[in-house]
Amino acid sequence: METNLFSRFSPAIRDLTSSTLGGTGLPDKLLLDRDGPISVYYAPFDYVNTSARVVIVGITPGRTQAINALLEGQRQIRSGATPQITCMAVKQAASFSGPMRENLVAMLERIGLHTSLGINSCHELFNPSKPLAHMTSLLKYPVLVDNQNYNGSPDPLKHPLLAKLVREHFAMDIKSLAGAVFVPLGDKVASALLQLAGEGFLDKECILNQMPHPSGANGERIAYFLGRKQKVALSKKTDPSKIDAALLSLIAQVQAIRPAI
């Protein structure tokens, strides 16, 4: 856990007010680094669930997620909680839920991950009493571009500041997650994980890198992937052959790594 960063920023988190969290962007007192329009802020996303069997990797916490994390962090700090308890509580409070989680659970079950893990449903990954999943981001701390949520541009492993963040934080966390299956959310995250695998940070075979992003904006591809929409009903923007190939590949991949997880 990034105890030095937590110690550095916990006084500022404790003293946050509604006015400092209003408007756009995030408070300057939480600024970690800046390069032109790109700003990186601290929020207490430090906890790593080292017993996780599945690691779900987004691109970076968005502003709303960051504010939720800061408010929960403030509540814990003011109650006298330890840094470890505070950061664990933040992870639970700020983890994604709703339709996006339902889509992800359905897709993971479609490829048989629950069977390989020996659980009844991938919903069990999110059971707070025994979390089997670790939610994290390639860029572990919130990144904003011109005070807007970062969307993957510039490339996280080609921009000097962003690449530094990936290797100083996310890549170091990977070392404590050996043997887990990694589920990248989006092509940019998948590409970055494959590059990190090439550099020896994780096993390429444990990256499930061809699933549709679980966002509701990706509804048609998800529906086809899950068998809920027929090929003849697809719009021209969806390539069924690519999704068919991805599904077969992912099923085979999960079956191949079953003994390891």
Phi and psi in degrees as GROMACS dihedral restraints (atoms count N, CA, C in turn):
[ dihedral_restraints ]
;  ai    aj    ak    al  type     phi  dphi    fc
    3     4     5     6     1   -78.9    20    10
    4     5     6     7     1    71.0    20    10
    6     7     8     9     1   -64.6    20    10
    7     8     9    10     1   -33.3    20    10
    9    10    11    12     1   -64.7    20    10
   10    11    12    13     1   -41.9    20    10
   12    13    14    15     1   -67.7    20    10
   13    14    15    16     1   -41.1    20    10
   15    16    17    18     1   -61.6    20    10
   16    17    18    19     1   -45.1    20    10
   18    19    20    21     1   -62.1    20    10
   19    20    21    22     1   -38.0    20    10
   21    22    23    24     1   -66.3    20    10
   22    23    24    25     1   -40.5    20    10
   24    25    26    27     1  -102.9    20    10
   25    26    27    28     1   -10.4    20    10
   27    28    29    30     1   -60.3    20    10
   28    29    30    31     1   -36.1    20    10
   30    31    32    33     1   -61.1    20    10
   31    32    33    34     1   -39.6    20    10
   33    34    35    36     1   -67.0    20    10
   34    35    36    37     1   -38.7    20    10
   36    37    38    39     1   -66.0    20    10
   37    38    39    40     1   -41.8    20    10
   39    40    41    42     1   -59.2    20    10
   40    41    42    43     1   -34.6    20    10
   42    43    44    45     1   -97.0    20    10
   43    44    45    46     1     7.0    20    10
   45    46    47    48     1   -61.0    20    10
   46    47    48    49     1   145.8    20    10
   48    49    50    51     1  -124.0    20    10
   49    50    51    52     1   168.3    20    10
   51    52    53    54     1   -61.6    20    10
   52    53    54    55     1   -32.0    20    10
   54    55    56    57     1   -69.8    20    10
   55    56    57    58     1   -36.8    20    10
   57    58    59    60     1   -72.9    20    10
   58    59    60    61     1   -20.8    20    10
   60    61    62    63     1   -97.4    20    10
   61    62    63    64     1    -2.3    20    10
   63    64    65    66     1   -81.9    20    10
   64    65    66    67     1   175.9    20    10
   66    67    68    69     1    73.7    20    10
   67    68    69    70     1  -150.4    20    10
   69    70    71    72     1  -103.8    20    10
   70    71    72    73     1   168.4    20    10
   72    73    74    75     1    68.2    20    10
   73    74    75    76     1  -159.9    20    10
   75    76    77    78     1  -133.6    20    10
   76    77    78    79     1   161.9    20    10
   78    79    80    81     1   -60.9    20    10
   79    80    81    82     1   136.0    20    10
   81    82    83    84     1   -61.1    20    10
   82    83    84    85     1   -26.4    20    10
   84    85    86    87     1   -67.4    20    10
   85    86    87    88     1   -11.1    20    10
   87    88    89    90     1  -105.2    20    10
   88    89    90    91     1     8.5    20    10
   90    91    92    93     1   -67.8    20    10
   91    92    93    94     1   128.1    20    10
   93    94    95    96     1   -94.9    20    10
   94    95    96    97     1   -42.5    20    10
   96    97    98    99     1  -163.8    20    10
   97    98    99   100     1   161.4    20    10
   99   100   101   102     1  -150.5    20    10
  100   101   102   103     1   141.5    20    10
  102   103   104   105     1  -143.7    20    10
  103   104   105   106     1    99.9    20    10
  105   106   107   108     1    61.6    20    10
  106   107   108   109     1  -126.1    20    10
  108   109   110   111     1   -77.8    20    10
  109   110   111   112     1    -8.1    20    10
  111   112   113   114     1   -91.7    20    10
  112   113   114   115     1   123.9    20    10
  114   115   116   117     1  -124.7    20    10
  115   116   117   118     1   136.6    20    10
  117   118   119   120     1  -116.7    20    10
  118   119   120   121     1   128.5    20    10
  120   121   122   123     1  -119.5    20    10
  121   122   123   124     1   154.3    20    10
  123   124   125   126     1   -87.6    20    10
  124   125   126   127     1   136.6    20    10
  126   127   128   129     1  -143.6    20    10
  127   128   129   130     1   148.8    20    10
  129   130   131   132     1   -75.3    20    10
  130   131   132   133     1    63.3    20    10
  132   133   134   135     1   -95.3    20    10
  133   134   135   136     1    41.0    20    10
  135   136   137   138     1   -86.3    20    10
  136   137   138   139     1   -26.7    20    10
  138   139   140   141     1   -66.0    20    10
  139   140   141   142     1   136.5    20    10
  141   142   143   144     1  -120.9    20    10
  142   143   144   145     1   121.3    20    10
  144   145   146   147     1   -82.4    20    10
  145   146   147   148     1    91.6    20    10
  147   148   149   150     1   -69.2    20    10
  148   149   150   151     1   -12.1    20    10
  150   151   152   153     1   -92.7    20    10
  151   152   153   154     1     3.9    20    10
  153   154   155   156     1   -62.5    20    10
  154   155   156   157     1   141.2    20    10
  156   157   158   159     1  -103.1    20    10
  157   158   159   160     1   -16.1    20    10
  159   160   161   162     1  -133.1    20    10
  160   161   162   163     1   131.2    20    10
  162   163   164   165     1  -116.0    20    10
  163   164   165   166     1   117.1    20    10
  165   166   167   168     1   -98.9    20    10
  166   167   168   169     1   121.1    20    10
  168   169   170   171     1  -117.3    20    10
  169   170   171   172     1   113.6    20    10
  171   172   173   174     1   -91.7    20    10
  172   173   174   175     1  -173.6    20    10
  174   175   176   177     1   -84.2    20    10
  175   176   177   178     1   -48.6    20    10
  177   178   179   180     1  -169.8    20    10
  178   179   180   181     1   153.1    20    10
  180   181   182   183     1   -62.7    20    10
  181   182   183   184     1   134.0    20    10
  183   184   185   186     1   -77.5    20    10
  184   185   186   187     1   173.1    20    10
  186   187   188   189     1   -61.5    20    10
  187   188   189   190     1   -43.2    20    10
  189   190   191   192     1   -62.3    20    10
  190   191   192   193     1   -44.7    20    10
  192   193   194   195     1   -62.3    20    10
  193   194   195   196     1   -39.5    20    10
  195   196   197   198     1   -63.7    20    10
  196   197   198   199     1   -43.7    20    10
  198   199   200   201     1   -65.2    20    10
  199   200   201   202     1   -41.2    20    10
  201   202   203   204     1   -59.3    20    10
  202   203   204   205     1   -41.2    20    10
  204   205   206   207     1   -66.0    20    10
  205   206   207   208     1   -41.1    20    10
  207   208   209   210     1   -66.3    20    10
  208   209   210   211     1   -39.6    20    10
  210   211   212   213     1   -67.8    20    10
  211   212   213   214     1   -40.7    20    10
  213   214   215   216     1   -68.2    20    10
  214   215   216   217     1   -39.8    20    10
  216   217   218   219     1   -60.3    20    10
  217   218   219   220     1   -42.3    20    10
  219   220   221   222     1   -62.1    20    10
  220   221   222   223     1   -43.8    20    10
  222   223   224   225     1   -60.5    20    10
  223   224   225   226     1   -42.5    20    10
  225   226   227   228     1   -68.8    20    10
  226   227   228   229     1   -43.3    20    10
  228   229   230   231     1   -61.9    20    10
  229   230   231   232     1   -44.8    20    10
  231   232   233   234     1   -66.9    20    10
  232   233   234   235     1   -24.3    20    10
  234   235   236   237     1   -83.5    20    10
  235   236   237   238     1    -6.7    20    10
  237   238   239   240     1    90.6    20    10
  238   239   240   241     1    13.4    20    10
  240   241   242   243     1   -66.7    20    10
  241   242   243   244     1   152.6    20    10
  243   244   245   246     1   -71.0    20    10
  244   245   246   247     1   161.6    20    10
  246   247   248   249     1   -55.5    20    10
  247   248   249   250     1   -40.6    20    10
  249   250   251   252     1   -63.1    20    10
  250   251   252   253     1   -48.5    20    10
  252   253   254   255     1   -64.0    20    10
  253   254   255   256     1   -40.9    20    10
  255   256   257   258     1   -58.8    20    10
  256   257   258   259     1   -48.9    20    10
  258   259   260   261     1   -71.3    20    10
  259   260   261   262     1   -31.2    20    10
  261   262   263   264     1   -65.5    20    10
  262   263   264   265     1   -42.9    20    10
  264   265   266   267     1   -64.1    20    10
  265   266   267   268     1   -38.6    20    10
  267   268   269   270     1   -61.8    20    10
  268   269   270   271     1   -43.6    20    10
  270   271   272   273     1   -58.5    20    10
  271   272   273   274     1   -44.2    20    10
  273   274   275   276     1   -67.4    20    10
  274   275   276   277     1   -39.1    20    10
  276   277   278   279     1   -72.6    20    10
  277   278   279   280     1   -33.3    20    10
  279   280   281   282     1   -99.4    20    10
  280   281   282   283     1    -3.8    20    10
  282   283   284   285     1   -68.4    20    10
  283   284   285   286     1   146.5    20    10
  285   286   287   288     1   -67.2    20    10
  286   287   288   289     1   153.0    20    10
  288   289   290   291     1  -147.6    20    10
  289   290   291   292     1  -170.3    20    10
  291   292   293   294     1    75.7    20    10
  292   293   294   295     1  -151.4    20    10
  294   295   296   297     1   -57.1    20    10
  295   296   297   298     1   -35.5    20    10
  297   298   299   300     1   -63.6    20    10
  298   299   300   301     1   -42.4    20    10
  300   301   302   303     1   -65.4    20    10
  301   302   303   304     1   -42.1    20    10
  303   304   305   306     1   -61.3    20    10
  304   305   306   307     1   -41.5    20    10
  306   307   308   309     1   -62.3    20    10
  307   308   309   310     1   -44.2    20    10
  309   310   311   312     1   -64.5    20    10
  310   311   312   313     1   -45.3    20    10
  312   313   314   315     1   -58.1    20    10
  313   314   315   316     1   -46.2    20    10
  315   316   317   318     1   -62.9    20    10
  316   317   318   319     1   -40.8    20    10
  318   319   320   321     1   -69.9    20    10
  319   320   321   322     1   -39.0    20    10
  321   322   323   324     1   -65.3    20    10
  322   323   324   325     1   -36.1    20    10
  324   325   326   327     1   -72.7    20    10
  325   326   327   328     1   -32.0    20    10
  327   328   329   330     1   -59.9    20    10
  328   329   330   331     1   -33.9    20    10
  330   331   332   333     1   -94.9    20    10
  331   332   333   334     1     4.2    20    10
  333   334   335   336     1    83.1    20    10
  334   335   336   337     1    21.2    20    10
  336   337   338   339     1   -65.8    20    10
  337   338   339   340     1   -36.5    20    10
  339   340   341   342     1   -61.8    20    10
  340   341   342   343     1   -37.5    20    10
  342   343   344   345     1   -64.6    20    10
  343   344   345   346     1   -44.3    20    10
  345   346   347   348     1   -64.9    20    10
  346   347   348   349     1   -31.7    20    10
  348   349   350   351     1   -83.7    20    10
  349   350   351   352     1   -12.4    20    10
  351   352   353   354     1    74.8    20    10
  352   353   354   355     1    32.9    20    10
  354   355   356   357     1  -121.4    20    10
  355   356   357   358     1   160.7    20    10
  357   358   359   360     1   -74.1    20    10
  358   359   360   361     1   -34.4    20    10
  360   361   362   363     1  -152.7    20    10
  361   362   363   364     1   151.2    20    10
  363   364   365   366     1   -71.8    20    10
  364   365   366   367     1    -8.0    20    10
  366   367   368   369     1   -60.5    20    10
  367   368   369   370     1   -28.4    20    10
  369   370   371   372     1   -65.6    20    10
  370   371   372   373     1   -18.6    20    10
  372   373   374   375     1   -61.5    20    10
  373   374   375   376     1   -25.9    20    10
  375   376   377   378     1  -107.1    20    10
  376   377   378   379     1    14.5    20    10
  378   379   380   381     1   -71.1    20    10
  379   380   381   382     1   114.6    20    10
  381   382   383   384     1   -64.2    20    10
  382   383   384   385     1   -21.3    20    10
  384   385   386   387     1   -76.0    20    10
  385   386   387   388     1   -22.7    20    10
  387   388   389   390     1  -152.3    20    10
  388   389   390   391     1    71.9    20    10
  390   391   392   393     1   -67.1    20    10
  391   392   393   394     1   122.4    20    10
  393   394   395   396     1   -97.0    20    10
  394   395   396   397     1    -8.9    20    10
  396   397   398   399     1  -114.2    20    10
  397   398   399   400     1   150.8    20    10
  399   400   401   402     1  -120.2    20    10
  400   401   402   403     1   122.1    20    10
  402   403   404   405     1   -95.3    20    10
  403   404   405   406     1   127.9    20    10
  405   406   407   408     1  -150.1    20    10
  406   407   408   409     1  -175.8    20    10
  408   409   410   411     1  -137.6    20    10
  409   410   411   412     1   147.5    20    10
  411   412   413   414     1   -55.5    20    10
  412   413   414   415     1   -45.8    20    10
  414   415   416   417     1   -99.5    20    10
  415   416   417   418     1    99.0    20    10
  417   418   419   420     1   -61.1    20    10
  418   419   420   421     1   -32.9    20    10
  420   421   422   423     1  -109.0    20    10
  421   422   423   424     1   153.3    20    10
  423   424   425   426     1   -58.4    20    10
  424   425   426   427     1   130.2    20    10
  426   427   428   429     1  -116.6    20    10
  427   428   429   430     1   127.4    20    10
  429   430   431   432     1  -119.6    20    10
  430   431   432   433     1   145.9    20    10
  432   433   434   435     1  -119.5    20    10
  433   434   435   436     1   116.1    20    10
  435   436   437   438     1    51.8    20    10
  436   437   438   439     1    42.6    20    10
  438   439   440   441     1    66.2    20    10
  439   440   441   442     1    13.7    20    10
  441   442   443   444     1  -112.3    20    10
  442   443   444   445     1   156.1    20    10
  444   445   446   447     1   -58.1    20    10
  445   446   447   448     1   135.4    20    10
  447   448   449   450     1   -69.4    20    10
  448   449   450   451     1   133.9    20    10
  450   451   452   453     1  -116.0    20    10
  451   452   453   454     1    15.3    20    10
  453   454   455   456     1   103.9    20    10
  454   455   456   457     1    -1.9    20    10
  456   457   458   459     1  -124.6    20    10
  457   458   459   460     1   126.6    20    10
  459   460   461   462     1   -70.2    20    10
  460   461   462   463     1   163.6    20    10
  462   463   464   465     1   -54.6    20    10
  463   464   465   466     1   129.8    20    10
  465   466   467   468     1   -65.9    20    10
  466   467   468   469     1   -22.0    20    10
  468   469   470   471     1  -105.4    20    10
  469   470   471   472     1     4.4    20    10
  471   472   473   474     1  -111.4    20    10
  472   473   474   475     1   -23.3    20    10
  474   475   476   477     1   -83.0    20    10
  475   476   477   478     1   127.8    20    10
  477   478   479   480     1   -53.9    20    10
  478   479   480   481     1   -47.4    20    10
  480   481   482   483     1   -66.2    20    10
  481   482   483   484     1   -44.8    20    10
  483   484   485   486     1   -68.2    20    10
  484   485   486   487     1   -40.6    20    10
  486   487   488   489     1   -62.3    20    10
  487   488   489   490     1   -37.6    20    10
  489   490   491   492     1   -62.7    20    10
  490   491   492   493     1   -43.0    20    10
  492   493   494   495     1   -63.3    20    10
  493   494   495   496     1   -42.9    20    10
  495   496   497   498     1   -59.1    20    10
  496   497   498   499     1   -46.3    20    10
  498   499   500   501     1   -79.1    20    10
  499   500   501   502     1   -28.8    20    10
  501   502   503   504     1   -80.6    20    10
  502   503   504   505     1   -25.0    20    10
  504   505   506   507     1  -119.3    20    10
  505   506   507   508     1   -67.5    20    10
  507   508   509   510     1   -60.2    20    10
  508   509   510   511     1   -48.5    20    10
  510   511   512   513     1   -62.9    20    10
  511   512   513   514     1   -32.5    20    10
  513   514   515   516     1   -70.6    20    10
  514   515   516   517     1   -36.6    20    10
  516   517   518   519     1   -63.6    20    10
  517   518   519   520     1   -34.2    20    10
  519   520   521   522     1   -56.0    20    10
  520   521   522   523     1   -33.3    20    10
  522   523   524   525     1   -60.7    20    10
  523   524   525   526     1   -26.8    20    10
  525   526   527   528     1   -94.6    20    10
  526   527   528   529     1     7.7    20    10
  528   529   530   531     1  -121.6    20    10
  529   530   531   532     1    31.2    20    10
  531   532   533   534     1   -60.4    20    10
  532   533   534   535     1   135.0    20    10
  534   535   536   537     1    91.9    20    10
  535   536   537   538     1    -9.7    20    10
  537   538   539   540     1   -79.5    20    10
  538   539   540   541     1   159.5    20    10
  540   541   542   543     1   -94.4    20    10
  541   542   543   544     1   134.0    20    10
  543   544   545   546     1  -104.8    20    10
  544   545   546   547     1   129.2    20    10
  546   547   548   549     1  -115.8    20    10
  547   548   549   550     1    99.3    20    10
  549   550   551   552     1   -77.6    20    10
  550   551   552   553     1   138.1    20    10
  552   553   554   555     1  -101.0    20    10
  553   554   555   556     1    94.5    20    10
  555   556   557   558     1   108.8    20    10
  556   557   558   559     1   155.1    20    10
  558   559   560   561     1   -64.7    20    10
  559   560   561   562     1   -36.9    20    10
  561   562   563   564     1   -64.8    20    10
  562   563   564   565     1   -40.4    20    10
  564   565   566   567     1   -68.1    20    10
  565   566   567   568     1   -43.2    20    10
  567   568   569   570     1   -60.2    20    10
  568   569   570   571     1   -44.6    20    10
  570   571   572   573     1   -61.3    20    10
  571   572   573   574     1   -41.9    20    10
  573   574   575   576     1   -66.1    20    10
  574   575   576   577     1   -41.6    20    10
  576   577   578   579     1   -63.3    20    10
  577   578   579   580     1   -39.8    20    10
  579   580   581   582     1   -64.4    20    10
  580   581   582   583     1   -38.0    20    10
  582   583   584   585     1   -66.1    20    10
  583   584   585   586     1   -42.2    20    10
  585   586   587   588     1   -64.9    20    10
  586   587   588   589     1   -34.6    20    10
  588   589   590   591     1   -63.6    20    10
  589   590   591   592     1   -40.0    20    10
  591   592   593   594     1   -63.3    20    10
  592   593   594   595     1   -24.3    20    10
  594   595   596   597     1   -92.2    20    10
  595   596   597   598     1     2.5    20    10
  597   598   599   600     1    91.2    20    10
  598   599   600   601     1    10.1    20    10
  600   601   602   603     1   -78.9    20    10
  601   602   603   604     1   -27.8    20    10
  603   604   605   606     1  -155.4    20    10
  604   605   606   607     1   169.3    20    10
  606   607   608   609     1   -84.8    20    10
  607   608   609   610     1   123.7    20    10
  609   610   611   612     1   -57.4    20    10
  610   611   612   613     1   -35.0    20    10
  612   613   614   615     1   -68.7    20    10
  613   614   615   616     1   -14.8    20    10
  615   616   617   618     1   -96.7    20    10
  616   617   618   619     1    11.7    20    10
  618   619   620   621     1  -103.8    20    10
  619   620   621   622     1   114.4    20    10
  621   622   623   624     1   -88.9    20    10
  622   623   624   625     1    84.6    20    10
  624   625   626   627     1  -102.8    20    10
  625   626   627   628     1    15.3    20    10
  627   628   629   630     1  -123.2    20    10
  628   629   630   631     1     9.2    20    10
  630   631   632   633     1   -76.8    20    10
  631   632   633   634     1   147.2    20    10
  633   634   635   636     1   -61.1    20    10
  634   635   636   637     1   148.2    20    10
  636   637   638   639     1   -62.8    20    10
  637   638   639   640     1   136.5    20    10
  639   640   641   642     1   -75.3    20    10
  640   641   642   643     1     3.5    20    10
  642   643   644   645     1   -60.9    20    10
  643   644   645   646     1   145.0    20    10
  645   646   647   648     1   -60.5    20    10
  646   647   648   649     1   -23.9    20    10
  648   649   650   651     1   -67.2    20    10
  649   650   651   652     1   -12.3    20    10
  651   652   653   654     1  -106.9    20    10
  652   653   654   655     1    27.3    20    10
  654   655   656   657     1   -56.1    20    10
  655   656   657   658     1   -42.2    20    10
  657   658   659   660     1   -66.7    20    10
  658   659   660   661     1   -44.1    20    10
  660   661   662   663     1   -63.6    20    10
  661   662   663   664     1   -39.5    20    10
  663   664   665   666     1   -63.4    20    10
  664   665   666   667     1   -46.3    20    10
  666   667   668   669     1   -60.2    20    10
  667   668   669   670     1   -40.8    20    10
  669   670   671   672     1   -69.8    20    10
  670   671   672   673     1   -42.5    20    10
  672   673   674   675     1   -56.5    20    10
  673   674   675   676     1   -38.8    20    10
  675   676   677   678     1   -86.1    20    10
  676   677   678   679     1    -2.2    20    10
  678   679   680   681     1    77.4    20    10
  679   680   681   682     1    18.5    20    10
  681   682   683   684     1   -93.7    20    10
  682   683   684   685     1    -8.3    20    10
  684   685   686   687     1  -135.9    20    10
  685   686   687   688     1   134.6    20    10
  687   688   689   690     1   -80.4    20    10
  688   689   690   691     1   155.9    20    10
  690   691   692   693     1   -58.8    20    10
  691   692   693   694     1   -39.5    20    10
  693   694   695   696     1   -67.9    20    10
  694   695   696   697     1   -18.4    20    10
  696   697   698   699     1   -94.0    20    10
  697   698   699   700     1    -0.5    20    10
  699   700   701   702     1   -76.5    20    10
  700   701   702   703     1   148.3    20    10
  702   703   704   705     1   -78.2    20    10
  703   704   705   706     1   168.9    20    10
  705   706   707   708     1   -67.2    20    10
  706   707   708   709     1   -19.0    20    10
  708   709   710   711     1   -77.4    20    10
  709   710   711   712     1   -10.6    20    10
  711   712   713   714     1  -107.7    20    10
  712   713   714   715     1   127.1    20    10
  714   715   716   717     1   -98.3    20    10
  715   716   717   718     1   101.0    20    10
  717   718   719   720     1   -65.0    20    10
  718   719   720   721     1   -33.7    20    10
  720   721   722   723     1   -63.9    20    10
  721   722   723   724     1   -36.6    20    10
  723   724   725   726     1   -67.5    20    10
  724   725   726   727     1   -41.1    20    10
  726   727   728   729     1   -70.0    20    10
  727   728   729   730     1   -39.8    20    10
  729   730   731   732     1   -59.3    20    10
  730   731   732   733     1   -45.5    20    10
  732   733   734   735     1   -64.7    20    10
  733   734   735   736     1   -40.5    20    10
  735   736   737   738     1   -63.7    20    10
  736   737   738   739     1   -43.3    20    10
  738   739   740   741     1   -61.2    20    10
  739   740   741   742     1   -47.7    20    10
  741   742   743   744     1   -63.2    20    10
  742   743   744   745     1   -40.6    20    10
  744   745   746   747     1   -64.5    20    10
  745   746   747   748     1   -43.2    20    10
  747   748   749   750     1   -66.6    20    10
  748   749   750   751     1   -40.4    20    10
  750   751   752   753     1   -61.0    20    10
  751   752   753   754     1   -45.6    20    10
  753   754   755   756     1   -64.7    20    10
  754   755   756   757     1   -38.7    20    10
  756   757   758   759     1   -64.2    20    10
  757   758   759   760     1   -45.2    20    10
  759   760   761   762     1   -64.4    20    10
  760   761   762   763     1   -38.9    20    10
  762   763   764   765     1   -66.5    20    10
  763   764   765   766     1   -35.1    20    10
  765   766   767   768     1   -70.6    20    10
  766   767   768   769     1   -34.5    20    10
  768   769   770   771     1   -94.5    20    10
  769   770   771   772     1     5.1    20    10
  771   772   773   774     1   -52.4    20    10
  772   773   774   775     1   -45.2    20    10
  774   775   776   777     1   -62.4    20    10
  775   776   777   778     1   -26.9    20    10
  777   778   779   780     1   -79.7    20    10
  778   779   780   781     1   -23.7    20    10
